[in-house]
Each structure stands twice: as C-alpha cells, then as structure tokens.
Amino acid sequence: MPTTKIHVTAADNELLLIASTPTGSSQLLHYKSGFNKPVDVNVFPGAILATGSYDLTMLGVNWGGAINFTVTVTTDGHPQVFQSNASTTHGNVWSQTIQIHVVSGQ
C-alpha cells in the first residue's frame, strides 16, 4: 500500500515536509506563504524517494497572526487529511509524523 501523493492546500506561514529513516532524511517540500493565500501543491514521493518505509514529518511555522496548515496524504488510493488547530503562537506551532511506504516510480 504505497503513499502516492501528498497534497498541500493550506500553508500559513511556512510548511516543511521531511521523509526520514534511521539512516537519514530528505526534505520533500519547503513552502512559504501568508495571509491565507490559496495553496495547491502536489508532491509525489515515488518520484523523489527510493522504495521503502519512511516517517513523514510535517512541520508548520508561524511568523505571526493565525495559522492554517492542511496536508492530505493519499495511501493505497485513500486520502487522509491532517490539519493544524487554531493558534496565534509564533515559531514551530504544528507538527505531525506518520508512517508512509513509498514505491519508486509510483
């Protein structure tokens, strides 16, 4: 059951997606935005990573004001939505780590 797509639809202010294993990590996305501007970014892990299991860590950073982060991870054809809670705290305000399995080329 491979993870085939990561779709970002909200990133206020800064979002990092990092895939990691015990031997290292790869930054899949570093996106900056603000003022709740529309976001529509797709990442295809199989086009970037070798076949294997990874921890996918989503990190949200706030510069000020309200935050908004929405990431949809599609695994085996089933989308799962991850969203931040409301906050106006500055700095690292949201993080979530999930397990994904990648098949290279998918």
N, C-alpha and C positions, 0 to 999 in steps of 0.2 A: 504494500500500500504506500506508494510514493507520494510525497508532497510535490505537487506540480506547479503551484502558483502561490505567490504572496501578493496580495493587492492592498495598497495603502490608499485610503480615501480621506484621511484626516491626519494632519501633522502640524500642530501649533504648539510649539515653535520648531523643535528640532527632533528628528527621529533617526535612530541608528538601528539597523538590523544586523546582527552578528551571528554567524554559524560557527559552532565550536565543537571540538573533540578534545580528548585528553592530550593530544599532541599539538594543538594549535587552533587558530581561529581565522575566519575570513569575514571581512566586512562586506555584506551584501548590498547595503544601502546606507547613505548618509544624506538626509533630506532636510532642508531648512525652509520654513515658511512662517507666516504670521497673519494676524487679523482674520483668522478663519477662512482664508482664501481656499478655493476648491483645490483638491489634490486627487490625482488619478494616476498612480504609478504601479506598474506591474513588475515583479521580479520572478524569474523562472529559475529556481535553484538548480535544476538539472542542466542548465546551460552554463552554470558557473562552477559547481562543485562536483567532485568525484562521487561515485556511488558509495553510499554508506549512511550511517546514522549520525545525527548531529543534534546538539542543543541549539535551538534558535532563540536568541535573546533579543527582545525588543526594548529599547531604552528611549524614554521621552524626556526631553529637557525643556524647561520653561524659562523664558527670558523675563517675563512679566505678564500680568493680566491672566485671563482664563486659559486653561489648557484644553486640548482636544486631540486625541490620538485614536485612530481606528485602523486596525490591520486585520485582513481576512486571509486565513491560511487554508488552501484547498488541498486536502489529502484524500486520495482514492475517490476523487470526484465530489467530496463532501466539504463545503465551506464551513469554517469555524471562525467566528468574529471575536476579536479581542479589542476591548475599548478601555480607555482611561476613565477614572472617576473625576468628578469636578474638583478643581483645585486652583488656587492662585499662588501657591508656593513657588518660589524660584529654585532653579537648579534641577537636579535629577528628580523628577516628580512621578515617573511611571516606569515600571519595569515588569516584564513577564518573560519567563523562559518556558519553552515547550520542547518536546522531542519531535524531530522530523526525520523521515527517511527519504533519501534522495537517490534517484536512478539517473545517472549521467545521460544526457541527451533527451530526457523527458521533460 
